[in-house]
Amino acid sequence: MKIAVIGSGGREHAVAWKLSQSKKVEKVYVLPGNGGTQNNISIDITDFSEIKKFCESNQVDLIFVGPEDPLANGIVDYFMESDIKVFGPDKKASQLESSKIFSKKFMKKYDIPTADSQEFNSAKSANDYIEKLNGNCVIKYDGLAAGKGVYVCSSIEEAKKSIADIIEKYGKDASFLIEEKLVGSELSILAFTDGENYQILLPSQDHKQLLDGDKGPNTGGMGAFCPVPFYTEELKNQIEEKTIKPTIAGLNSEKFNYKGVIYLGLMITKTGPKVLEYNVRLGDPETEVVLPALKSDLAELILSCFDGTLRDFEVEFNKGFFVDVVLTSGGYPKSYQKGHEITGLDQVSEDTLVFHAGTKKDGAKILSNGGRVLNIVVNGDTLEKAIEKVYKEGEKIKFKDIYYRKDIGKRSRDFTMNWKNELKSNITSLEELESYLNLNRKEKKLLKKVIERHPMSISKHYLSLIDFNDTKDPIRKMIIPSINELDISGSYDTSDEKSNTKFLGLQHKYSQTALFLSTHNCASYCRFCFRKRMVGATSQEILQNIERALTYINDHQEINNVLITGGDPLTLSTKLIEKFLNGLSKIEHLDFIRFGTKVPIFLPQRILGDSELLSILKNYSEKIKQIYFVLHINHPKEITKEFQAVVQKLLLSGIILNNQTVLMKNINDTPELLAELQNKLVKIGINPYYVFQCRPVKRVKNYFQIPLSKGYQVVEKAKAMMNGHSKRFKYIMSHKTGKIEIIGIKNDDIYFKYHQAKDKKNQGKFFKKKLKASACWLDEL
C-alpha cells in the first residue's frame, strides 16, 4: 500500500520513518515534508482538492494526518465518499481540540475528571473570576493556537496580562476559558481508536515551557521522554477507568466518525488523574519518542482501526527509555531567523534518530526553516543513560543561534527521587514522635538516652501501620524505641562478624558466600536489629572500595554468590546499585546475587515509583545473573497492599523473593501468627527461607528474645498449620561458629545440626546440649 503523510514537522518525519519500516507499505509520501523527509510533495495541507488529485493519480490508499488544522477543517469529511482512507476524526469530533470550550463541555457531559472552569468572551467579564481565584489559574484561548494559547498564571496581574495577549492576538471577541490550576505531575497518553475500542501507547511527558526548570513562555514542545517512571499499573488502571473509557464511550455516544488518535493531556493530582486537554492527533514532540518505543507495525495498527480488529491487536513495545531534545532557533517562540546552515548531522551515532522539523534542503546543505528545527532522539537502558547520551549527541549538531533546554527528562528524576524526599521526612526526633505518642517527662528523658546511642528513624508509611490505641501493637514494638533498650546485657557482635571481615565492608565467613556491607542506613531502624552497633550510627564498617571488593570476589573461585547488605542496599542510589550489579555480573563463577532488604515494607514507593530501578533489575536478572531479594517480614500486618504491589513488580522483573523471619517475644511468638505469616507469604509468591532465633544483641536480648524451648514448640506447632510450601524454612541460630539448625527436643536434650559451619570440620555435624528452660542461645546451654 501507499501512504501520504500530511504535515511538515518532526512528528510527520517520525510517522513517515515508522511507516516505512512496515512490510505492508510500498511507499510513503510526505505533503509537503521537510529537509529530512523523503518523497516530499509540495502541496498546501489545507488544499483538500489538490491532495485528493495527487492521491488518486499516485494510487495512495491511506492518508495519515499529522497536524490539527486539516482535521479541524474537515479533511475526513471531504474524503468520506472516496476509497482513500483518512486516519483521523471528522470535523465535528475535531472540536475536542479546536475548541477548548467544546472539549470542556464534553468532559463534563461524560463525567470525565477535569479542572473546574468558566468560559468568557471579554476581559471585563473575566476579572471577577480571576480575583476569586487570586490569579492562580490557567487561561486557554478557545481555538487552535499551535500549543501557544495556554497561559499558566500565578497572580492577578499575570492573568489579566494573559487575557490582554489573547485579545491582541485573536480579537476583542475572542472566547477563552479560565480554569483552576491543577497541581501534580503531567502525563501524555496517546491511544489509537476506532471510535469504540482503543489501544494505548507508552506514556510520555512533554516539556512545554521554553526555559530550564519549566519556566518561560509555552512552546510547541521543547522535548519529551517515555516511558514515564511514575506510571505504575495501578495508575494505568485509574487512567483507563476514569478518563480513557468514558472518553471513548463519549465518542461512540456522540456518533463521531473517529478512526484515529486521541491524545489525553493529564495532570496526575492527589485525587487521581484529571484531563487537561484533548488533541485529536499525535502529539509533537511526544510522537518522536513514542513511535521509536513502539515495536509493533504502525501500518497494521492503523489498519486495525478500519477493519474491526483493533480490539484484539496486541501492541508490543521496545525496551528501555527514549528521550527527545528539540533544537530550536534563537528567539523561538517569538521572532527568529531562518536559513542558517546545519552542520554535524553526519557526526551523530548510527543508533541516534534525528527527526527534522523546521528544516529545508538547499542543494547538499540542510538549512534551518522554523522555530523548532530538529529532534534528537536516543534510547537507553535507563532514563539516566538516555539523558546523558542525548545531550552528547546533540552537542555534535551546530547552527547559528541554536538553543535547547538542558533538563529534558531530568524532571522525571524528581519522581524517582520522591522516595529520597520521603526518606528525609522519616520520624527521627522525640519532638516528632510526640505527635503520635503521649510521653511524660521521665519517658522522654530515658528515650533520649536510647536514641542518642541508637538513632530512631521511622518511615511515615510504616508508622501508618501502627494502632496507637494498642500499647501491644507489634509494629509499634518493632520500630518505636523503648526504655527496655537501656538494658546493655548481650553483645554487639553475636555472630563474630569482626573476625570474618577481610577488609572494610567485605566479610567472608562461609566459603561459597561473600557479604558486602554497602551502607549503614536503612529506610527505617528496627529496634531488634542484629547490627545495632552500626545501623544509623556509624559508617566505619562500610565498604569504601567497590573495585577492591570485586577483585577479591574474582580471585576467590569458591565464592558462588554475594549478599549485598548493610543497612539496606536499596537506600543507595539506583546508579550505585547498578554499579554493584555491573561489576558482579562480569564475574563468571558467581551464580547469583542477593540483596538483603526491608525497603519493600518500609518504603514501597522506592520500587513502585522507580521504573528505572526495576528496568535495571530485570535486565541483569534475566540476561546476566539471577537476582534474589532476601526480605525480612516478621508479622502479617506488614503484608500491606502496597507491599503486595511491590512484590508483583519484583516478580515481573525476574527477581526471586525469599523471606527471613526473626522469632520475637510478643511479636510473632505464637503458632497461629507464625503460620499465618508464612502462609500469606507463599500465597503472594515469597519463599520461606529461615526463621531465626533472635540474637542476644545488646539492648535487644531481654526485650525480644524468647527461650529456645519455646521457640521450638512455636515453630513445630506452626508447621502443623502450614501447607507444604510454607513449612520449607529452617529454624536457625546464626551463631559465631556457623548457622545452626535447631532440630528437636527430647527429654532434657536439645538437638542441633550445623547447616553452615565456619570450621569445615563441623559442616553437617549433629550435636546435642542439655536443655535449660531459660536458655535463649547456644552459649547459655
N, C-alpha and C positions, 0 to 999 in steps of 0.2 A: 504494500500500500504506500501511497504518497501522502505526506502531511505538510500543511502550511502552518507555520507558527507566526502569529500576529504579534508584532512588537519589535522593539529595538534595544531593550535593556539587558542587564545581567541575568534577569530571570529568564528571558527568552533564549539567551545563549545557553543557559543551563538546561532548559527544556529541550532545545534542539540537540544538544550534546547527549542527553539521556535517551531521547527517542532514536537517535542514530545508532544506538547500541542494540536495538531490537531487530531480531531476525524477521519480524513481520514488516519492517519498514524498508522500502526500497530507496526513498529519497525524502529529505526534509528541506523545505524552502523556508526562508525567514523573510517576512514582509514588514518593514524594509530591512531589518537586520542592522549590524554594526561592523566595526573593523575586525571583530574576532569571529563572526559567524560566516558560514559558507552558504552558497546558493541564495544570496541576497536578491530580493526583488524590490525595486524602488516604487512602492505603492503607498498612498496615503491610507492609514489604518481606519479612517472614517469613511472612505470611499468604497462602500459595500459593492457597488456595481462593478468597479474595476477589479476588486478582489474576486468577485464571482466569475468574471470573464477569465481571469488568469487561472483560477482553479479548474474551470471547465476545460479550458484549452490544454491544460497540463495534466488532466486526469487525477486531480487531487481528491482523495477520498475523505479526508478529515481536516478540519480547521481547529487548531488549538489557539485560543485567545488568551494572550498574556495580560495586557493592561485592562483597566476597568472601563475606559471610555467607550470602546466598541460595544461592550456588553450593555452599558447604560444607554447607549444609542440604539440598541435593538438589533445587533448583528444576528443573534439566534433567531429572532422573529423573521428577519429578512430572508434567511435560508430555510425557513420552515418547509416550503414546498419543494426544496431542492433535494437531490440524492446525496448531496455533500453534508456530512455530519459536522456540526459545530459543537465543540466541547465548551460548555458554559451555560449559564442560566439565561432565561428570556428577560426582556426589558422590565417586566413587572417585578420579577424576583430580584433583579439587579438593584432595585431601590434599597435593598438591605445594606448596600454600600453607598449608593449615590445619594441617599437621603438619611441623615442621622436621625431625623425625626421619625421617618417611616420605620427605621430599624428599631428605635426605642419603643414605638407602639407595638411592633411585632413581638418584642421581648416581653412586654407587659401582658399582651394578649395570651401568650402561651406560657406564662408563669416561669420565665427564664430569669434567674437572678442577675440583676444589674444595678447600677448606681441610680439612686433617686435623681430626678431631673425635672426641669421645666423648659418649655420652648418659648422663644421670644423672636420678635422681628424689629425691635428698636432698642437703642441703648437706654432710653428713658425708662421704659417698662422693666428693664432688667436690673436697674440699680437697687431696688428694694431687696430683690432676691440675693444679689451679690453681698449686700450688707448683712443680710440674715445669715449667710454662710461665712461672714467676716472675710470675704475674698478668697477663702480656702476652697477652691472649686476648679473644675475643668470646663472650659468653654470650647464648643465644637461648632464650626461652620456646618450648615446643613448639607451642603453639596460636596462634590468631589474637589479635592484640593491637593492631590498628589502627596498625601501624607503630611501636609504642612498647614492643615486647617484646624489643628488641635492645640489648645493653649492650656498648659498646666499652671495654675496661679496659686500664689500663697498670700496675697494681700489684696485689699480693695482697690488700691491704686493699680496694681498689676492686672487685675481682672478688667477694670474699666479701659485700660490701655489696650488690652487684647480685643475687646469689643470694638474699639475705635479702629483697630487694624483690620478687623473683618469688614467693617463698613467701608473703609477706604478701598479695600481690595474688591469687594463684591457688591457694593452699592448700599444706599441707606435703607433699602427694604430687605436686605439680606436676612434670612432666617437663621437662627442658631439655637443651640441647646446650652443650658448651664446645668451642670450636674455635680453632685457631691464628689469630692476627691477620695477615691478609694486608696487604702493603704495595704500593701502586700507585695507579692512577687509576680511580675508579669510573665506570661507564658503564651506562646503562639501554637495553636493546634490547626493543622490542615487535614481536612477529611474529603475524600472522594465520595460523591454521592450520585445515585440515580434518581433522587427525589424521594425514595422510600427506604433505601438501605445506605450504609456507609462503611468505609474502611479508613482508619486513622493512620497517618504517617507519624514518624517520631516527633516528639515535641521539640520546639526550638525557642530561642529567645533572641529578640531583636534589640539593638541599641539605637534608639531613635534620635537622641539628642546629639548635637554636634561635638561637644567637648567631653573630655575625660571626666569621670565621676558623675555622668548623667546630668551635665549642665549645658547651658546654652540653648539655642533655638531648636525646635524639632526639625528633622530632615526626613528624607525618604528612607533612611536607614543607613547607619554607619558600619554595620557588621552584625553578625549573628553566630550562634553556635547551636549544636544539637548532638546528642540528646541533652536534656537538662537534668542535672544531678538530683534535684529535689522532686522529680516526677516519679513518685512511687506507684505501686499497683493500686494502693488504696486511693491515692489522688486521681489516678486514671479512672477508676470506677466512679468517683464522685463527679468528675468532669463529664463522663458519659451520661450518667443518670440525671444530673441537674441541668446540663447545658446542651450536649450534643443530641441526645434522644428527643427532648422537647423541640429542639430546633428543626430536626428532620421531620418530626410529626407536624410541625407548623408548615413546612414547605409542602408537605403532602396535603394538609388540610386546605391550604390556600390554592391548591391545584396549580402551583407554579410548574412551568416546564424547566426543570432543573436537573441537568446532567452535566456536572462539572465539579468544581472545588468550592467548598465552603470553608472559610477561614474564620476562626474564632480567636480574637484577641482577648485574653483572660487576665484577670487580676486574682491571684490566689490570696484571699483575705483570711482572717482568723475564723470567720464564719463559713468559709468554703469558697469555691470558685465563683466569680461573677464575670459576666461578659462585658467587656469594654466596647467592643465594636465587632461588626462582621465585615469581611471582604468576600467578594463573590468570585475570587480567582486566587491563584497562588500569590503569596506574599513575596516581597522583594526587600531585603536580601535573604529571607528565610529559605526561599527556593534553592539558593546556591549552596546551602548545607543539607537541606532535607533530601534533595534528589540524589546527591552523592551517597547519602546514607541509605538510600533505597536500593535494595538488592534485586527486587522484583522487576520484571519488564514493564516499563511505564506505558508502552503502547497497549499491552494486554490489559493493564489496569484501566486505562481509558475506555477501551472497547467493551470491557465488562459492564460499564455504566450504560451502554446502549443495548447490549444483548441479554440483559437479565441475569448475568452470572456474578454480579458484584458481591452479593451476599456470601457466596461461597469462595470468593477469591482469597487465597492465602498470601498475605503480604509478608515478605521477608526483608530483613534489614542487614546491612553490613555492620561489622563490629567496630568499636572504638568511638571516638569523638571527632566531630567536624567543626572547624572554625573558619569563618569568613571575615576578612578585614577589607573594608571598602576604601579604596584610594580615591580621593576627591580632588577637585580643582580648588585652589585657594580662593576664598570668598564665598564658596557654596555654604548655605543655601541661598544666599543673596547673589549679587552680581559676581561673575567670574569670567576669566578669559578662556578661549578655545584655541585649538590649533597648535598646541605645544607637542613636540616630538616625544614619544615614549621610548625609552631605552631599557635594556635589561630583561626584556621578555624571553630572550633566548638563554638567559642565565639561570632561570628557576629550575628546580629539580624535576625529573620526569613524573614523579607522583604528586606534584603540586598542580592544582587546577587553577587556571586563570580565566575567569568569565568576564568578557568585555561588556561594558555598559555604555558609557559616553565616549566612544572611540570611532574613528573612521580611517579608512586606508587612503594613503597618498603615495601611489606607486609602491615601493618596497617599505615605506615608512608607515607607522601607526601613530596617529595624532589624537590628542585629547579633543573631545567633541561634546562635552556635557559636564554637569556638576559632579555626579558620581561616575568615575571613569573606569575603574577596574575592580574586580572582586578576586582576592587571593584566598584560595580555599585549600586547607590541608586536613589530613586525617592523622590521628594519633591514638595510641593505645589508651592513653589517659588524656583528660582535658588539659592538664598542665603541659604535657608534651606537645599537644596540638597547638596550644597558645604559643609556646616557645618557638615552635617550628614556623608558624605562620608569619611571625614577625621577622624571623631570619630570612624567609623567602621574600617578604615584602620589601625589605631593605635593598634588594637587588634591582628593584624597578625604580626608574627615575623619570621625572618630567618637571618642568618649571612650575613652581608654586604648589607642589604636591602636598596634600595634607591627609592625615588619617588619625583616628583615635588610637591611643596606646594601651587601652584597657579592655579590648573586646574579649569577652569570655571570663574576664577576671572578676566581674560582678558575681558570677556563679560561685566563685570561691568563698563568697560571703555565706552561701548556703552550706557548703561543705565545712565551713568554719563555724557554723552555728553551734556545733557540738562543743567547740572550744569556748565559745561565749557562754554556753550553758554550763560548762565545767567551771568557768570562772564565777558563776553565780551559786556554786555549792555553798552550803551552810558550813562555815569554818570557825565561827566565834560563838561564845556563850551568849552574847547580846542577840545574835540572830536566832539562836536556839530558843531563847526565852519567849519568842513569839509563838512557839509551839508547846513549850513546857512551862509549868509553874515551878520555879526554882526558888527556894528560900536562900538566905544569905550564906548559911553554912554549906548547903549543897553547891552553891556557886563557887565558894572558896575551895572546896575539895575537888570539884570538877576542873577548876582552873589548873590545879596541880597535875591532874591526869592529862589534860590537853597540852600542857607545857612539855610533858615528856613524850606523849604520843598524840600527834595532831589529830584533829577531827576534820573530816570532810564528808559531807552527805549531799548527794545529788538531789535536786528537787523532785525528780521522778521517783527515786527510791523512797524519799521522805513521804511522798503521797500514798505509799502503801501501808503506812502505819495507822493503826486505830489508836489515837491518843487517849481515848476513853478506857482503853485496856492497858493497864500497867504491865501485863504479862505478854503483850504483843511480841511475837518472835522477831519481827523485823526491827522493832524498837531496840530489843536487846542486842541484836547483831550489829547495829550501826551507831547507836547513841552511846556516848561514853557513860561509864558508871563509876561510882566511888569504889566498887569492888576491884577496879583496876589498880588501886593503890597497893594491893597485895603483891609483893615482889617475889614470892616463892616461885621456884621454877628456874628455867634457863632461857636465854635469848637465842640460843643456837642448839636446839634439841636434836637436830639431825647432823650436827658437826659439819655444817657447810664450809666452815673455815678451812678444814683440813682437805676438802675436795677442790678448793679454789686453786687453779693453775696460774692464773694471773687475774688482775682486776676485771671482774664481770664474767669470767668463764669458769664453770665448775665441771668436773669430770669424775663422777663417783662410780658409775657403772660403765663397763667397757663399751657398750653399744650406744650410750646416750651422753650427749653433752648438753649443758644448760647455759644459756645467756641471760644474765641479769641485765635487761635492757633499759630499765628505768626504775626509779624508786617511787614513782607516782601511780596512783590508781584513780579510777573515776569516783570512788568513794572508799573510805578506810574502814575495813571490817575490824571490830573490836576484838575478834578472836584470831587475828592474823598470826600465822606462824613465823612471819618475818617482821614481827612487830618492832624489832630492833632498828629497822631501816625504812620501812614504808612511810612515806611522807615526811621522814625526819632527816635522812642523810643520803647523799649520793656517793659515799665513799666506797661502796662495794660495786658500783655500776660500771658496766662495760664502757670503756673510753675509746678503744681502738678496734673498730669492726674488722679492719683488714687483718690485724694480728689474730683475731678470733677465727676468721675464715681460714687463715693459713694453718692454724692449729687443727681445725677440723679436717682440712685437706691432707695434712700429714699423718692423721690417725685413721688408717683404713678400717679399724674395727668399729668406728662410730657410724651407725646407720641412720640415726635420727638426732635432731636438735630440738630442744624445747626452748622457745623464746618466752621469757617470763619476766618477773620483776618483783614488785609493782606489776602493772598491767601494760603490756606492749601496745594495746590498741589505743592507749592515750598518747602514743607517739604520732607524729605527722604521717600522713599517707605516703609522703615521699620517702621518709626514713624506713617505713615498713617495707616499701618496695626495694629499698637498698638492701635490707636483710635478705629478702626473697631472691633478689637478683644474684647476690653473692653465693648464697647457699645452693641455689638451683644449678650452679655450674659444677658442683662437687659430685662426681659420678657415684661414689659409694654411698651417698645419702639416699635412703629410700623414701623418707618423708620428713616433713617439717611440722612442728606443733607450736601452737600459741596457747599459753595459759591466760584466761581472761574472764572477767566478770562484767565487762563493758556491756554485753547484751542485756544484762539485768539492770545495771546502774544507769546506763546512758544509751538507750536503744537508738536515739537519733544519730549517734556516731556512725551507725551502719545504715539505718533507714534513710538518712539524709546524704549519704556519700556514695553515689553510684560509681565514683572513680575508684574508691577502695574495693568495692565489690567486683568491678571490672578487673582490677589487678589480681585479686584473689582467684577469680575464675580463670584468668589467663594462666597463672602459674600452676594452679591445681589441676587444670585439665590437660595442659600441654607439657608440663615440666616435672613437677614434684607434687605428690599428694599432700594436701594441707589438712591438718587436724586442728580443731579448736577444742581445748580441754576447758570445759566450763565448770563453774563452781556454784551450782544451785543447791540450796540446803533446805528449802521449805516450799510447799506448794503455793504459798502466796506470791512467790517470786515469779511464777509462771503466768505472767500477765498477757493481755492481748498484744501489747507492744513487743514483748519478748517473743511471743509466738510468730509475730510478723518478721522479726529479725531471724528467727530460726529458718523460716521459709526462704528468706533471701539468701542465707548462707548455704542452705541445701541446694538451691538452684544454682549457686555459684560453684558447686562441686566440693564444698567443704564437708568433711566428716566430723560429726559432733559427738564428743564423749563428755561424760559428766563425773566429777568427783564431788562427793558429799562428805562433809565433816559431821560426825555424830556429836551432838552438843546437848548439854543439860538444859532442859526447859525450852528447847528449840524444836528438835525433831526426835527426841529420845523415847518415842512410843512406837510400837509396831505399826499402828494404824497410820500415823503420819509418814513414817519412812516408806511404807508400802504405797501410800497414795502418791508420794513424791516420785518414786521410781516408775510406777505405772503411768503417771502423767507424762513423764519424760519420754518414755518409749513410745507413747501414743503420738507424740509430735515429731518423732524421728531422732531422738537423742539416745545414744547408747550408754547405759550404766557402766562405769569404769571401776572406780573404787568407792568404798565407804571407809573414810579414815577415822581412826581413833584420834580424838582431839589431843594435840600435843601439850606437854606440860610447860608451856611458854610463860615467862614472867608476865604477870598481870592478866593472865588468861587461865592458868592452871586450875585454880579453885572455883573460878566463876563459870567455866564452860565444860570442864572435863567430867566425864562420868566413869565409874569403875568398869574395868574390863568385863567383869562378870555380868553386869547389867547390859553393857554394850552387846555382848554375845547373845544374850537372851532376846534383846530387842531385834537384832538382825535376823535371828533364826525364826522368830515369830512373824516378823515382817515378810520373810521369804514365803511363808505359808500362804500369805495373802496376795502374792505376786504371780504373774504369768512367767513362763519360762524365760522370755527375753528380759524381763525386768530384774530377774534374780541372777543375771550373769556377772554381777560385780563381785569383787573380793573385799572382805573385811580386813583392812590393812593398818599396820602401825608403821609409820615412816621413822625408823629408828636410825641412830648413827651407824649401826652395823649393817643396815640394809632395810628393804621393805619386807616386813614380817607379816605373813598372813596368820590370822587368828582362826585356828581350825576347829577347836571344840573344847568342851569342858567335861571331864568325867571324874566323879567323886571329888577329890580335893586337888585335882590336877587340871591345868590349862595347857592345851597343846598348840604349838606354833609350827610354822614352816617358812623358811626363807624363800620368799617369792623373787627377790633380788638380793644379792649379797655383795657387800663391799669387798670382803675377802672371798675369793673364788672357792676356797675350801668349804665354805658354808652354803654354797648355792644348792638349793633344793633340800637342805637339811631339815629334818623333823626334830623337834625337841619339846620338852615339857618343863613346867615350873609348878611349884606348889602354889595354889591359888590363895590369895588374900582378898577378902571381901572388899576392902577399901582401895586396893591397888588399881591405879589408872594407867600405869606404864610399866614396861618390862623391868626397868631398873628398880621398881618398888616391890618386885616379887622375890 
